[in-house]
Amino acid sequence: MSQIPWLEDTNFLFPKANTALTEPDGLLAASERLTPELVVDAYRQAIFPWYSDGQPVLWWSPDPRCVLYPEKFHISRSFRRTLNNNPFEIKTDTAFRDVMLACAQPRTDQAGEDDAGTWITRKMLDVYCQLHDSGIAHSIECWHDGKLVGGMYGLVLGDMYFGESMFSDMKDASKVALHYVCTAIKPSLIDAQVYSEHLESLGAEIIGRDDFIKHIQSHLDLSINI
């Protein structure tokens, strides 16, 4: 069985992303520590944390990578009707913690399977809320009649949006949040991490890890406004 390095607190350097395992795809390293600084350092290298309670912090860099170019966002006829009806008030960064907590709730995903939202651990929640406080992590929220009914959260580095998770308590709410990112924030690229048929139906595609890393490196010095 292949081994991955354990990252010690005294010498915390991420391995190169291209040394990640192919099975499971992208598993790169493990650690005990998770801090805002480590998360930012990881994303700058096409690496992200993903683990469950009871596990060490697992760091991943899958190949290929699922991404969405905003100009390729697919609007179906039914979703066009939702946009025309304009059922939601969209806000940014007014309820970041609540969005994360909603994303962490067990739910059935778009494919009808139980979603592993439980990877949003207490440690993950605390770290990403700190990133929000420092202006790096952002939430896009859909409100209806004064109630938060959908949204998404992620990190902004350079002119890129690194999506983490989304939720919907009303039809199309998370899609509306994603559409807002694509059309109002207009990042050069949205990182969706891991492929799914649902993401593909929205216009996402897969690119090679090397191409993804090149995009990051060439866009970190740019910026977008939220």
N, C-alpha and C positions, 0 to 999 in steps of 0.2 A: 504494500500500500504506500502511495506517495506521501511524503512528509512535507509540511509547510513550516516555515520558521516561526518561532515564538519571539515576539518583539518585547524585549526587556525595557523597563522604564529608564534604565541608565544608558541605553544605547538604542533609541527608538528611531530607526531609519527604515522606511518602507523598501522592500525589494522592488526591483524593476517590474513594471506591470506585465511585461512579456514573459516573466518567469512563473506566472500564475498557472495553476493546474488546468488541464482540459477536462478532467472529471473529478469532482464536480466543476463545471465550467467557470473558470475565473477565480477560484479560491486561491488567495495569495499568501495570507499570513493570519496570525491570531495574536491577541494581546489581552491583558487585563484592563488596561487603561483606555478610556475614551474621553477626550477633551475637545472643546471647540477648535483649538489650534490644530489638533491632529486631524479632525474632520476636514478642515480647510486645506491642510497640507495634502491629505489624501485626494481630494477632488481635483486639486491642481495636477495630480499625476494619474487621473482617470481611475481612481480607486474609491470605493465607498464601503462603509460598514453595514453589515446585514447579519443579524443573529437573533436568537430567541433567548428568553429568560432561562437561566441555568447553563448557558453556553458561555465560553469566552467571547470577547469581541472578535468577530470574523471579518476580515477585510477582503474585498472582491474586486476583480477587474475582468469582466467577461469579454470574450472575443467570439463573435462580433458583438457590437454594442447597438442597442436600440435607441434611435434618435428621431426627433421630429423637427424638420425644417418648417418654420411657421408658415411660409408661403405655400406649403404642400398640405396644410390642414384640410381634411376632407369634410365638406358639409353636405350631408345627405338631405333629401327633400323633407323628411320628417324633422330633422334638426333645424333646417331653415325655417320651418313653421314655428319652432320654439323660439328662435332668435327674433322672428317677426313679432311674436306675441309679447316678447320682452317681459317675462314673468318675474325676473329677479332684479334686486338692487345689488350691484357689485361693489364690494369694498376691498381695500387692501390693508393688511396689517392691523386690523382692529380686534381680531380674536384669534391670534396665532395659536395659542395654547389650546383653545377650544377646537380648532381645526385639527391639530395633531391628535387630540383625544378622540375626536370623531373618527379619524382615519384608523385609530388603534382598535376600534370596536370590531369584534368578529362579524363577518358578513359574507354573503354569497357574492362572488365576483361575476363579471359579465359572461363568463363561460358556464355559470351555474355550479362552480366548485367553491368549497369553503376557502375564503381568502385568508392568507397568513398575515393579517394585520397585526397579530400579536408580536411581530418583530419590533414594533415600536415599544421598547421597554421603558421602564422608569428612567434608567440612565440615559437612554436615547432622548426621551422627552426633555429632560433637564438640559442636556447639552445643546439641543437644537433651539430651545427657548433662549439660552444664552447667546446663540448665534443670531437669533432674532433681535435680542436686545442690542447687539453690536451692529445691526444693520446689514447682516449678511444673509440671513434666512428670512423669507417673506411668505405671507399667506395671501391667497386670492380667495375671496369669500362671496358666496351667493346667499342673499338674504331674501326672505319672503314673509311679509306681514310681521316684520320685526324679529324673525327667527332665523338663525343660521341653518340653512338646509343643504349646503353643499360647498365644496371648495377643494383647494389643493395647497400644498406648501412645498417649498424647495429652497435651494441656495442660488444666489446670484454671484457669479465670479466673472469678471470681465464683462462681456456682453452676452453671456450664456446663462440660461436658466436650467439648473440641475433639479429636475422634478423628483420628489421623494414619494408622495402618496396623495391620493385624492379620495373624496367620498361624496355620495349623493343620498340625501333623504327625500329628494323630489326628483322626478324624471328630468334627466339631462342637466342637472345642476353642475356636476363635475365637468361635463363637456363645455358648458358655458364658461366655467372658470378657465379651462384650457384654451378655449377660443379667445378669451380676453387676453391671456398671455400672448397668444400668437398675433393678435391684431392691435392691441393697445400698447403692450410692452415691447413687442417686436425684438426678441433676442435673436442672435444669429443662429442659435441652435438650442433645442430643448433636449436634455439628456433624459431618456426614459429608462435607462439601465438595461432591462431585460425584456426581450421580445414577448409579445402576446398577440393573439389574433385580434383582440379588442383594440389594442394600440395601432395595429396595422390598419384596421378599418377607419381609424381617424387620420391616417396618412403617415404614420410612423414607418420607418424603414431601418434596416440594419446596415452598419458600416463596419469596416475592419477596425480593430483596436488601434493600430498604428495611425490610421487616418483620423480617428477620434482624438488621439493624443496630439497630433499635429494641429488640429483645429483648436484645441485648448491652448497650446503654446502660442499660437498666432493671434489669439483673441483675449488673453488675460489683461492686456494693457488698454483694452477698449472699455466702454461703459454703456449702460442703459439706465433709464429712470423708471422707478416704480412709484 
